[in-house]
Amino acid sequence: MERHWKAVYFLGLLGLAFLFPFAGDSAPKLACTLLLGDIRVGGDIVTPRKTEEATLEGSIVFELPGPAGPDWRLSQFNLIVPRGISTPKGNSGVIGLSLLDAPVKAEYDERSGKIRAEFIMVLHYPLIDEVKGFREVSEKGCTVFHSYTERMRGVLEGRIRGDLRRGKEVYLEGRVSLFLANSVLGQVRAMEIWLRKIALFCGAQRVDIIKIQPVFVRNGSSTSGRSFSELMTRAQEMWGRCGGVRCVYFQVLPPRYINNTAYWVIDSKSEGWRFSRTVNVPDAVEVFVAAEFSRDLALHTGGGWCQSCGTASAKIVTNDLQLDVPCDWCRECGDVNYFHLAHELGHALGLCHPGDDECPSWMSKGSRNSVMEPSGFCADNPDRQSARNCRMAVNPLLHAAILVGKVPCPDTPNIRD
C-alpha cells in the first residue's frame, strides 16, 4: 500500500502541467487552488539553558484565492522534531507542533512574492507527560488520556518564487519564528526555522496521510494482532467517508513484534502504559495490540484507549477481544466492536467524545451519533461518520499530498454537520 501511494504521488507531480494548463489571458490568474510542500529543514531550538540545533520535518499547505474568498490562507502547518532535544529536565522526546484554528489568513504580495502569516501552534512532547501525567476522562465505559500541551506564537515571513500562473517550479523561502506563549513545562522556549527552497506543488485536491505502526506480542508460536486487519479495514472505510469535505488516509506500516509474554494479557492501565513504551516511532501513531485485557480493565476502559490524543506522541492500546467478546462478560458477544479502532484513531486525530466537558480547548468534540460516541466494551461505536469529524481532525503527523488517481475517500459523511 505504501508503494502504491508513492506511485500515485509521483505520477501526480509528473502530470501537474497537464492537469493545470495555461490558457492565455482568459484563464484564471492562478493555476491551482492549493500549494503544498514537504518540510525537512534545520532550526535552532531555545531551552532554558542553551540553544540546540535540530532537524524538523513536516507539511505545509496554502489555500489560494478562489470561491471561498480573495485571501491566501495557511490551512496546514505541521512540524515534528523526530529526535527531540536535550533539556534541563531530560530528553524531550519527539516534539510536535500543529496549527491552531486553521486556516489562518496569509498576506501575499503578487508583485514581490512576499508572504506573511501570523498564527498560534499547539506544542507537545512526551517529557510533558512524564512530568505532568495525563488527564483521564471516562464516559460510558470508554476512557481517554489527554496530555497537557503548550502554545507557541509564530510568524512565517518569506517569499514565493516561480511561475504561479503555470504552477511550475514554485518554491518557498524564508523563516519561521516561534515563541512560547503558554507554558506547562517550559522546556522549549523558542524556535527559529529556516525555509530554504521548499518545493511547493500545485493542485486542486489533497489527501492527508498519517502513518500507523501496529505492534503485536509474540507468545511462543502465537502472536497477538489477529483482529487488527479487520479493525484497520473498518477504520479505513470509516475515515474514507470524508469525501467532499477532506480526505484522511491511514498508511499502515509493517508490524513490529514484542518478545515479552507479560504483555499477552493486559491486567491494568499501568501495565498498558508500560506496553505502550516498548516501541516509539517518531512519525507514526503506534497501535499496541495485546491478545486480551482482563475483564475489569476491558469493561472499565472500553477494551482500549488512546493517550496523548491529537499529538505526535499519540498511542493506542487495545486487544484482540474486540472481535471475540466473551459471552460471560457481555450480553452482546463475539465479533462486536468492528469500529473500535476507527473510534480510537479519531482520538489520535484530536477528537474528543461528544459529551466530554473536559475536552482540551485546542481539540474538538466529535459529532453526536457518530463513530466518536463512546460505546463501552459490550457494544460497537456507531457506524456513522460526520463532516465535522473529518473537518476538525488534527495531528502534527498528518502529511499532505496532491490527490491524483484513485480516490481513497470515495464516500461522503453520513452526518453533514
Backbone hydrogen bonds, N-H to C=O, Kabsch-Sander energy under -0.5 kcal/mol:
donor,donor_aa,acceptor,acceptor_aa,energy
5,W,1,M,-1.9
6,K,2,E,-2.0
7,A,3,R,-2.1
8,V,4,H,-2.5
9,Y,5,W,-2.6
10,F,6,K,-2.4
11,L,7,A,-2.7
12,G,8,V,-2.1
13,L,9,Y,-1.8
14,L,10,F,-2.1
15,G,11,L,-1.9
16,L,13,L,-1.0
18,F,15,G,-0.6
19,L,15,G,-2.0
20,F,16,L,-2.1
26,S,23,A,-0.5
27,A,24,G,-1.5
31,A,164,L,-1.8
33,T,203,G,-1.4
34,L,203,G,-2.0
35,L,62,F,-2.3
36,L,201,F,-2.0
37,G,60,I,-2.3
39,I,58,G,-2.4
41,V,56,L,-2.1
43,G,54,A,-2.1
44,D,192,E,-2.5
45,I,52,E,-3.0
46,V,190,A,-2.8
47,T,45,I,-0.5
47,T,50,K,-3.3
52,E,45,I,-3.1
54,A,43,G,-2.4
56,L,41,V,-3.2
57,E,80,I,-2.5
58,G,39,I,-2.1
59,S,78,N,-1.8
60,I,37,G,-2.1
61,V,76,Q,-2.5
62,F,35,L,-3.2
63,E,73,R,-3.2
64,L,33,T,-2.4
64,L,62,F,-0.5
66,G,69,G,-1.8
69,G,66,G,-1.8
72,W,106,A,-0.7
73,R,63,E,-2.3
74,L,104,V,-3.0
75,S,61,V,-1.8
75,S,73,R,-0.9
76,Q,61,V,-1.4
78,N,59,S,-2.5
79,L,97,L,-2.4
80,I,57,E,-2.7
81,V,95,I,-2.3
84,G,81,V,-1.4
87,T,90,G,-0.9
90,G,87,T,-1.8
92,S,85,I,-2.8
95,I,81,V,-1.5
96,G,124,H,-2.7
97,L,79,L,-2.9
98,S,122,V,-1.5
100,L,120,I,-2.9
102,A,99,L,-0.5
104,V,74,L,-2.2
106,A,72,W,-2.4
107,E,116,R,-3.2
108,Y,106,A,-0.6
109,D,114,K,-2.7
110,E,108,Y,-0.7
113,G,109,D,-2.6
115,I,158,G,-2.5
116,R,107,E,-2.0
117,A,156,L,-2.0
119,F,154,G,-2.4
121,M,152,M,-2.9
122,V,98,S,-2.9
123,L,150,E,-3.3
124,H,96,G,-1.9
127,L,92,S,-1.9
128,I,125,Y,-2.1
129,D,125,Y,-0.6
130,E,126,P,-2.2
131,V,127,L,-2.0
132,K,128,I,-3.2
133,G,128,I,-0.5
133,G,129,D,-1.9
135,R,146,H,-2.7
136,E,134,F,-0.7
137,V,144,V,-2.5
139,E,142,C,-2.6
142,C,139,E,-1.0
143,T,301,T,-1.5
143,T,304,G,-0.5
144,V,137,V,-2.3
145,F,306,C,-2.2
146,H,135,R,-2.5
146,H,144,V,-0.5
148,Y,133,G,-0.5
150,E,123,L,-2.9
151,R,182,N,-1.5
152,M,121,M,-2.5
153,R,179,F,-2.7
154,G,119,F,-3.1
155,V,177,S,-1.8
156,L,117,A,-2.8
157,E,155,V,-0.5
157,E,175,R,-2.3
158,G,115,I,-2.5
159,R,173,E,-2.9
160,I,113,G,-3.2
161,R,159,R,-0.6
161,R,171,Y,-2.4
163,D,168,K,-2.0
164,L,162,G,-1.1
167,G,163,D,-1.4
168,K,163,D,-2.0
170,V,200,L,-0.6
171,Y,161,R,-2.9
172,L,198,I,-2.2
173,E,159,R,-2.3
174,G,195,L,-2.4
175,R,157,E,-2.4
176,V,193,I,-2.7
177,S,155,V,-2.2
178,L,191,M,-2.7
179,F,153,R,-2.4
180,L,189,R,-2.8
181,A,151,R,-3.2
182,N,151,R,-1.7
189,R,46,V,-3.1
189,R,187,Q,-0.6
190,A,46,V,-1.1
191,M,178,L,-2.3
192,E,44,D,-2.3
193,I,176,V,-2.9
194,W,42,G,-1.4
195,L,174,G,-2.8
195,L,193,I,-0.6
196,R,194,W,-0.8
197,K,195,L,-0.7
198,I,172,L,-2.8
199,A,197,K,-0.7
200,L,170,V,-2.9
201,F,36,L,-3.5
203,G,34,L,-1.9
207,V,401,A,-2.6
208,D,247,C,-3.4
209,I,207,V,-0.7
209,I,399,H,-3.0
210,I,249,Y,-2.2
211,K,283,D,-0.5
212,I,251,Q,-2.6
213,Q,285,V,-2.5
215,V,287,V,-2.7
216,F,256,R,-3.0
217,V,289,V,-0.5
218,R,258,I,-2.7
219,N,222,S,-3.2
222,S,219,N,-2.0
224,S,217,V,-2.3
228,F,225,G,-0.9
229,S,225,G,-0.6
231,L,227,S,-2.4
232,M,228,F,-3.1
233,T,229,S,-2.2
234,R,230,E,-2.1
235,A,231,L,-1.9
236,Q,232,M,-2.7
237,E,233,T,-2.2
238,M,234,R,-2.5
239,W,235,A,-2.6
240,G,236,Q,-1.0
241,R,238,M,-1.4
242,C,239,W,-0.6
243,G,240,G,-0.6
243,G,411,D,-2.1
245,V,242,C,-2.2
246,R,242,C,-3.0
248,V,239,W,-0.7
248,V,246,R,-0.5
249,Y,208,D,-2.6
251,Q,210,I,-2.2
251,Q,249,Y,-0.6
252,V,250,F,-0.8
253,L,212,I,-3.0
256,R,214,P,-2.1
258,I,216,F,-2.7
259,N,257,Y,-0.5
260,N,258,I,-1.3
263,Y,260,N,-1.8
264,W,261,T,-1.7
266,I,292,E,-2.4
267,D,265,V,-0.6
272,G,268,S,-2.0
273,W,269,K,-2.5
274,R,270,S,-1.9
275,F,271,E,-2.3
276,S,272,G,-2.0
277,R,273,W,-0.7
277,R,274,R,-1.0
278,T,275,F,-1.5
284,A,281,V,-1.7
285,V,211,K,-2.5
286,E,284,A,-0.7
286,E,314,A,-0.9
287,V,213,Q,-2.6
288,F,286,E,-0.5
288,F,316,I,-3.4
289,V,215,V,-2.8
289,V,287,V,-0.6
290,A,288,F,-0.6
290,A,318,T,-2.6
291,A,264,W,-1.3
292,E,264,W,-1.8
294,S,266,I,-2.3
298,A,294,S,-2.7
299,L,295,R,-2.5
300,H,296,D,-1.9
301,T,297,L,-2.2
302,G,298,A,-1.6
303,G,297,L,-0.5
303,G,298,A,-0.9
305,W,317,V,-2.2
306,C,143,T,-0.5
307,Q,315,K,-2.6
308,S,145,F,-1.6
309,C,145,F,-0.9
311,T,308,S,-1.7
314,A,311,T,-1.6
315,K,307,Q,-1.9
316,I,286,E,-2.6
317,V,305,W,-2.4
318,T,288,F,-3.0
320,D,290,A,-1.7
322,Q,319,N,-1.2
323,L,320,D,-1.4
324,D,321,L,-1.4
325,V,334,G,-2.7
329,W,326,P,-1.4
330,C,326,P,-1.5
333,C,331,R,-0.6
334,G,325,V,-2.2
336,V,322,Q,-0.8
336,V,334,G,-1.8
337,N,322,Q,-2.2
338,Y,336,V,-1.6
340,H,337,N,-1.3
343,H,339,F,-2.0
344,E,340,H,-2.3
345,L,341,L,-2.8
346,G,342,A,-1.2
347,H,343,H,-1.4
348,A,344,E,-2.1
349,L,345,L,-1.4
350,G,347,H,-2.1
351,L,346,G,-1.8
352,C,364,S,-2.7
356,D,353,H,-1.7
357,D,355,G,-1.1
359,C,356,D,-1.3
363,M,360,P,-1.5
364,S,350,G,-1.7
366,G,352,C,-2.2
370,S,367,S,-1.3
371,V,384,R,-2.6
373,E,370,S,-2.2
379,A,376,G,-0.6
384,R,382,P,-1.6
387,A,415,I,-2.9
390,C,386,S,-1.8
391,R,387,A,-2.6
392,M,388,R,-2.6
393,A,389,N,-0.7
393,A,390,C,-0.6
394,V,349,L,-3.1
398,L,395,N,-2.1
399,H,209,I,-2.5
401,A,207,V,-1.9
403,L,205,Q,-2.3
404,V,402,I,-0.8
411,D,240,G,-1.5
414,N,385,Q,-0.8
415,I,385,Q,-2.1
416,R,414,N,-0.5
417,D,415,I,-1.0
